[in-house]
Amino acid sequence: MFAKSLPSFSKSARAFSLIEVVLALGIVSFAMMAVVGTLPVGLRSSQQSRSQIAAANIARQIQGDLQQISFRSSIADQLTIEDLPSNPFYFSQDGTRSEQRDAYYVANFTLNDITAPGLSVNSSNARRVKVSISYPANIAQANRQEVIYSLLLAKQTTD
């Protein structure tokens, strides 16, 4: 009968002990929890950045639309400068103009006369327009994010 002898290990060929493995796993899991904990903050920041960029693009689009708007109130079926406060503009989440009341962005307008020392401007040819873009439109007004722009509109003639 031949008996097999167990191999003998020398001190130079040692493996990790159970305590070393548990400590390494604890350190790695602690580091992973810190990384995973920052993900929601990064995602929220990314969403806010996208919304602010879209709001800025909407403001540029509104500025272009308002440069073409009529100051004359007698034109039928055409939006005039005096109609702006009662006619909000609606935009989808990608920033395109929408007529739907459930759009993501809503632009409201406030008109003011232009007043400056030493400046005489006929109020029928010039207005200061405050554009308030709020989002998301499907939640209560108090909880919306809001971006406000101010524009000066003037025409040399009344169309």
ChimeraX commands (.cxc) that place a marker at each C-alpha (Angstrom):
marker #1 position 0.00,0.00,0.00 radius 0.5
marker #1 position 1.23,3.26,-1.03 radius 0.5
marker #1 position 0.30,6.26,1.07 radius 0.5
marker #1 position 0.23,9.68,-0.47 radius 0.5
marker #1 position 1.94,12.30,1.50 radius 0.5
marker #1 position 0.54,15.82,1.68 radius 0.5
marker #1 position 2.63,18.47,-0.01 radius 0.5
marker #1 position 4.57,20.63,2.36 radius 0.5
marker #1 position 4.41,24.42,1.97 radius 0.5
marker #1 position 7.33,26.57,2.70 radius 0.5
marker #1 position 6.99,29.92,4.45 radius 0.5
marker #1 position 7.67,31.83,1.20 radius 0.5
marker #1 position 4.52,30.44,-0.54 radius 0.5
marker #1 position 1.91,31.72,1.91 radius 0.5
marker #1 position -1.61,32.81,0.86 radius 0.5
marker #1 position -3.68,35.71,2.19 radius 0.5
marker #1 position -5.29,35.10,5.52 radius 0.5
marker #1 position -9.04,35.41,6.02 radius 0.5
marker #1 position -8.60,38.63,8.02 radius 0.5
marker #1 position -6.63,40.29,5.19 radius 0.5
marker #1 position -9.28,39.34,2.63 radius 0.5
marker #1 position -12.11,40.69,4.82 radius 0.5
marker #1 position -10.24,43.97,5.41 radius 0.5
marker #1 position -9.58,44.41,1.68 radius 0.5
marker #1 position -13.25,43.76,0.85 radius 0.5
marker #1 position -14.31,46.27,3.52 radius 0.5
marker #1 position -12.05,48.98,2.10 radius 0.5
marker #1 position -13.22,48.35,-1.47 radius 0.5
marker #1 position -16.91,48.34,-0.48 radius 0.5
marker #1 position -16.47,51.59,1.50 radius 0.5
marker #1 position -14.90,53.26,-1.56 radius 0.5
marker #1 position -17.66,51.94,-3.84 radius 0.5
marker #1 position -20.37,53.31,-1.53 radius 0.5
marker #1 position -18.78,56.76,-1.71 radius 0.5
marker #1 position -18.76,56.62,-5.52 radius 0.5
marker #1 position -22.36,55.36,-5.73 radius 0.5
marker #1 position -23.45,58.08,-3.30 radius 0.5
marker #1 position -22.32,60.83,-5.68 radius 0.5
marker #1 position -24.30,59.50,-8.67 radius 0.5
marker #1 position -27.69,61.10,-7.78 radius 0.5
marker #1 position -26.03,64.49,-7.25 radius 0.5
marker #1 position -24.31,64.26,-10.63 radius 0.5
marker #1 position -27.50,63.19,-12.40 radius 0.5
marker #1 position -29.51,66.03,-10.81 radius 0.5
marker #1 position -26.82,68.54,-11.77 radius 0.5
marker #1 position -26.81,67.24,-15.35 radius 0.5
marker #1 position -30.62,67.57,-15.60 radius 0.5
marker #1 position -30.53,71.14,-14.25 radius 0.5
marker #1 position -27.80,72.05,-16.72 radius 0.5
marker #1 position -29.80,70.65,-19.66 radius 0.5
marker #1 position -32.89,72.58,-18.54 radius 0.5
marker #1 position -30.97,75.84,-18.19 radius 0.5
marker #1 position -29.42,75.43,-21.64 radius 0.5
marker #1 position -32.86,74.72,-23.12 radius 0.5
marker #1 position -34.28,77.81,-21.35 radius 0.5
marker #1 position -31.47,79.97,-22.79 radius 0.5
marker #1 position -32.16,78.59,-26.28 radius 0.5
marker #1 position -35.87,79.31,-25.81 radius 0.5
marker #1 position -35.03,82.88,-24.76 radius 0.5
marker #1 position -33.01,83.32,-27.97 radius 0.5
marker #1 position -35.91,81.95,-30.00 radius 0.5
marker #1 position -38.34,84.31,-28.23 radius 0.5
marker #1 position -36.03,87.24,-28.86 radius 0.5
marker #1 position -36.10,86.46,-32.57 radius 0.5
marker #1 position -39.90,86.14,-32.52 radius 0.5
marker #1 position -40.31,89.42,-30.65 radius 0.5
marker #1 position -38.12,91.29,-33.13 radius 0.5
marker #1 position -40.77,90.53,-35.74 radius 0.5
marker #1 position -43.78,91.40,-33.58 radius 0.5
marker #1 position -46.09,94.24,-34.52 radius 0.5
marker #1 position -46.57,97.32,-32.35 radius 0.5
marker #1 position -49.81,98.20,-34.14 radius 0.5
marker #1 position -52.94,96.95,-32.37 radius 0.5
marker #1 position -55.27,97.12,-35.35 radius 0.5
marker #1 position -53.88,94.14,-37.26 radius 0.5
marker #1 position -56.35,91.23,-37.17 radius 0.5
marker #1 position -55.21,87.66,-36.44 radius 0.5
marker #1 position -51.68,88.77,-35.62 radius 0.5
marker #1 position -50.02,88.82,-32.22 radius 0.5
marker #1 position -49.10,92.35,-31.22 radius 0.5
marker #1 position -46.89,93.70,-28.47 radius 0.5
marker #1 position -49.93,94.56,-26.32 radius 0.5
marker #1 position -51.23,90.96,-26.57 radius 0.5
marker #1 position -48.10,89.38,-25.10 radius 0.5
marker #1 position -49.04,89.43,-21.38 radius 0.5
marker #1 position -52.23,87.47,-22.04 radius 0.5
marker #1 position -50.63,84.98,-24.46 radius 0.5
marker #1 position -47.93,82.80,-22.90 radius 0.5
marker #1 position -45.70,80.79,-25.21 radius 0.5
marker #1 position -45.42,77.03,-24.64 radius 0.5
marker #1 position -42.41,74.85,-25.44 radius 0.5
marker #1 position -41.77,71.12,-25.33 radius 0.5
marker #1 position -38.94,69.58,-23.33 radius 0.5
marker #1 position -36.60,69.73,-26.32 radius 0.5
marker #1 position -37.24,73.48,-26.68 radius 0.5
marker #1 position -39.50,73.52,-29.73 radius 0.5
marker #1 position -42.57,75.76,-29.79 radius 0.5
marker #1 position -45.76,73.98,-28.84 radius 0.5
marker #1 position -49.41,74.99,-28.61 radius 0.5
marker #1 position -50.18,72.36,-26.00 radius 0.5
marker #1 position -51.04,73.49,-22.50 radius 0.5
marker #1 position -49.09,70.57,-21.01 radius 0.5
marker #1 position -45.74,71.64,-22.42 radius 0.5
marker #1 position -42.57,71.51,-20.31 radius 0.5
marker #1 position -41.61,75.20,-20.54 radius 0.5
marker #1 position -43.93,78.21,-20.25 radius 0.5
marker #1 position -42.84,81.73,-21.20 radius 0.5
marker #1 position -44.84,84.61,-19.67 radius 0.5
marker #1 position -44.40,88.25,-20.57 radius 0.5
marker #1 position -44.62,91.53,-18.67 radius 0.5
marker #1 position -44.55,94.86,-20.51 radius 0.5
marker #1 position -43.15,98.11,-19.14 radius 0.5
marker #1 position -42.52,101.50,-20.67 radius 0.5
marker #1 position -38.90,102.41,-21.24 radius 0.5
marker #1 position -37.81,105.12,-18.85 radius 0.5
marker #1 position -34.30,106.50,-18.68 radius 0.5
marker #1 position -33.04,109.94,-17.72 radius 0.5
marker #1 position -32.61,112.11,-20.80 radius 0.5
marker #1 position -34.20,109.53,-23.09 radius 0.5
marker #1 position -37.42,110.44,-24.81 radius 0.5
marker #1 position -39.04,107.42,-26.39 radius 0.5
marker #1 position -42.52,107.22,-27.80 radius 0.5
marker #1 position -44.24,104.41,-25.88 radius 0.5
marker #1 position -46.07,103.31,-29.01 radius 0.5
marker #1 position -42.71,102.39,-30.56 radius 0.5
marker #1 position -40.74,100.94,-27.62 radius 0.5
marker #1 position -41.31,98.57,-24.71 radius 0.5
marker #1 position -39.27,96.78,-22.09 radius 0.5
marker #1 position -40.34,93.12,-22.06 radius 0.5
marker #1 position -39.64,90.85,-19.10 radius 0.5
marker #1 position -39.65,87.22,-20.23 radius 0.5
marker #1 position -40.15,84.67,-17.47 radius 0.5
marker #1 position -39.48,81.07,-18.51 radius 0.5
marker #1 position -40.65,78.55,-15.93 radius 0.5
marker #1 position -40.34,74.76,-15.91 radius 0.5
marker #1 position -41.59,72.07,-15.53 radius 0.5
marker #1 position -45.03,73.35,-16.44 radius 0.5
marker #1 position -46.95,70.38,-15.05 radius 0.5
marker #1 position -46.22,71.18,-11.38 radius 0.5
marker #1 position -47.41,73.96,-9.09 radius 0.5
marker #1 position -46.10,77.46,-9.89 radius 0.5
marker #1 position -44.39,77.76,-6.49 radius 0.5
marker #1 position -42.25,74.66,-7.16 radius 0.5
marker #1 position -41.09,75.56,-10.67 radius 0.5
marker #1 position -37.63,76.70,-11.66 radius 0.5
marker #1 position -37.69,80.14,-13.25 radius 0.5
marker #1 position -35.33,82.00,-15.55 radius 0.5
marker #1 position -35.99,85.71,-16.19 radius 0.5
marker #1 position -34.72,87.73,-19.16 radius 0.5
marker #1 position -35.29,91.37,-19.97 radius 0.5
marker #1 position -35.48,92.63,-23.54 radius 0.5
marker #1 position -35.81,96.11,-25.01 radius 0.5
marker #1 position -37.98,96.25,-28.12 radius 0.5
marker #1 position -38.13,99.36,-30.29 radius 0.5
marker #1 position -39.28,100.14,-33.80 radius 0.5
marker #1 position -38.45,103.26,-35.75 radius 0.5
marker #1 position -42.01,103.35,-37.05 radius 0.5
marker #1 position -45.22,101.73,-35.90 radius 0.5
marker #1 position -45.06,99.10,-38.67 radius 0.5
marker link #1:1,2 radius 0.2
marker link #1:2,3 radius 0.2
marker link #1:3,4 radius 0.2
marker link #1:4,5 radius 0.2
marker link #1:5,6 radius 0.2
marker link #1:6,7 radius 0.2
marker link #1:7,8 radius 0.2
marker link #1:8,9 radius 0.2
marker link #1:9,10 radius 0.2
marker link #1:10,11 radius 0.2
marker link #1:11,12 radius 0.2
marker link #1:12,13 radius 0.2
marker link #1:13,14 radius 0.2
marker link #1:14,15 radius 0.2
marker link #1:15,16 radius 0.2
marker link #1:16,17 radius 0.2
marker link #1:17,18 radius 0.2
marker link #1:18,19 radius 0.2
marker link #1:19,20 radius 0.2
marker link #1:20,21 radius 0.2
marker link #1:21,22 radius 0.2
marker link #1:22,23 radius 0.2
marker link #1:23,24 radius 0.2
marker link #1:24,25 radius 0.2
marker link #1:25,26 radius 0.2
marker link #1:26,27 radius 0.2
marker link #1:27,28 radius 0.2
marker link #1:28,29 radius 0.2
marker link #1:29,30 radius 0.2
marker link #1:30,31 radius 0.2
marker link #1:31,32 radius 0.2
marker link #1:32,33 radius 0.2
marker link #1:33,34 radius 0.2
marker link #1:34,35 radius 0.2
marker link #1:35,36 radius 0.2
marker link #1:36,37 radius 0.2
marker link #1:37,38 radius 0.2
marker link #1:38,39 radius 0.2
marker link #1:39,40 radius 0.2
marker link #1:40,41 radius 0.2
marker link #1:41,42 radius 0.2
marker link #1:42,43 radius 0.2
marker link #1:43,44 radius 0.2
marker link #1:44,45 radius 0.2
marker link #1:45,46 radius 0.2
marker link #1:46,47 radius 0.2
marker link #1:47,48 radius 0.2
marker link #1:48,49 radius 0.2
marker link #1:49,50 radius 0.2
marker link #1:50,51 radius 0.2
marker link #1:51,52 radius 0.2
marker link #1:52,53 radius 0.2
marker link #1:53,54 radius 0.2
marker link #1:54,55 radius 0.2
marker link #1:55,56 radius 0.2
marker link #1:56,57 radius 0.2
marker link #1:57,58 radius 0.2
marker link #1:58,59 radius 0.2
marker link #1:59,60 radius 0.2
marker link #1:60,61 radius 0.2
marker link #1:61,62 radius 0.2
marker link #1:62,63 radius 0.2
marker link #1:63,64 radius 0.2
marker link #1:64,65 radius 0.2
marker link #1:65,66 radius 0.2
marker link #1:66,67 radius 0.2
marker link #1:67,68 radius 0.2
marker link #1:68,69 radius 0.2
marker link #1:69,70 radius 0.2
marker link #1:70,71 radius 0.2
marker link #1:71,72 radius 0.2
marker link #1:72,73 radius 0.2
marker link #1:73,74 radius 0.2
marker link #1:74,75 radius 0.2
marker link #1:75,76 radius 0.2
marker link #1:76,77 radius 0.2
marker link #1:77,78 radius 0.2
marker link #1:78,79 radius 0.2
marker link #1:79,80 radius 0.2
marker link #1:80,81 radius 0.2
marker link #1:81,82 radius 0.2
marker link #1:82,83 radius 0.2
marker link #1:83,84 radius 0.2
marker link #1:84,85 radius 0.2
marker link #1:85,86 radius 0.2
marker link #1:86,87 radius 0.2
marker link #1:87,88 radius 0.2
marker link #1:88,89 radius 0.2
marker link #1:89,90 radius 0.2
marker link #1:90,91 radius 0.2
marker link #1:91,92 radius 0.2
marker link #1:92,93 radius 0.2
marker link #1:93,94 radius 0.2
marker link #1:94,95 radius 0.2
marker link #1:95,96 radius 0.2
marker link #1:96,97 radius 0.2
marker link #1:97,98 radius 0.2
marker link #1:98,99 radius 0.2
marker link #1:99,100 radius 0.2
marker link #1:100,101 radius 0.2
marker link #1:101,102 radius 0.2
marker link #1:102,103 radius 0.2
marker link #1:103,104 radius 0.2
marker link #1:104,105 radius 0.2
marker link #1:105,106 radius 0.2
marker link #1:106,107 radius 0.2
marker link #1:107,108 radius 0.2
marker link #1:108,109 radius 0.2
marker link #1:109,110 radius 0.2
marker link #1:110,111 radius 0.2
marker link #1:111,112 radius 0.2
marker link #1:112,113 radius 0.2
marker link #1:113,114 radius 0.2
marker link #1:114,115 radius 0.2
marker link #1:115,116 radius 0.2
marker link #1:116,117 radius 0.2
marker link #1:117,118 radius 0.2
marker link #1:118,119 radius 0.2
marker link #1:119,120 radius 0.2
marker link #1:120,121 radius 0.2
marker link #1:121,122 radius 0.2
marker link #1:122,123 radius 0.2
marker link #1:123,124 radius 0.2
marker link #1:124,125 radius 0.2
marker link #1:125,126 radius 0.2
marker link #1:126,127 radius 0.2
marker link #1:127,128 radius 0.2
marker link #1:128,129 radius 0.2
marker link #1:129,130 radius 0.2
marker link #1:130,131 radius 0.2
marker link #1:131,132 radius 0.2
marker link #1:132,133 radius 0.2
marker link #1:133,134 radius 0.2
marker link #1:134,135 radius 0.2
marker link #1:135,136 radius 0.2
marker link #1:136,137 radius 0.2
marker link #1:137,138 radius 0.2
marker link #1:138,139 radius 0.2
marker link #1:139,140 radius 0.2
marker link #1:140,141 radius 0.2
marker link #1:141,142 radius 0.2
marker link #1:142,143 radius 0.2
marker link #1:143,144 radius 0.2
marker link #1:144,145 radius 0.2
marker link #1:145,146 radius 0.2
marker link #1:146,147 radius 0.2
marker link #1:147,148 radius 0.2
marker link #1:148,149 radius 0.2
marker link #1:149,150 radius 0.2
marker link #1:150,151 radius 0.2
marker link #1:151,152 radius 0.2
marker link #1:152,153 radius 0.2
marker link #1:153,154 radius 0.2
marker link #1:154,155 radius 0.2
marker link #1:155,156 radius 0.2
marker link #1:156,157 radius 0.2
marker link #1:157,158 radius 0.2
marker link #1:158,159 radius 0.2
view
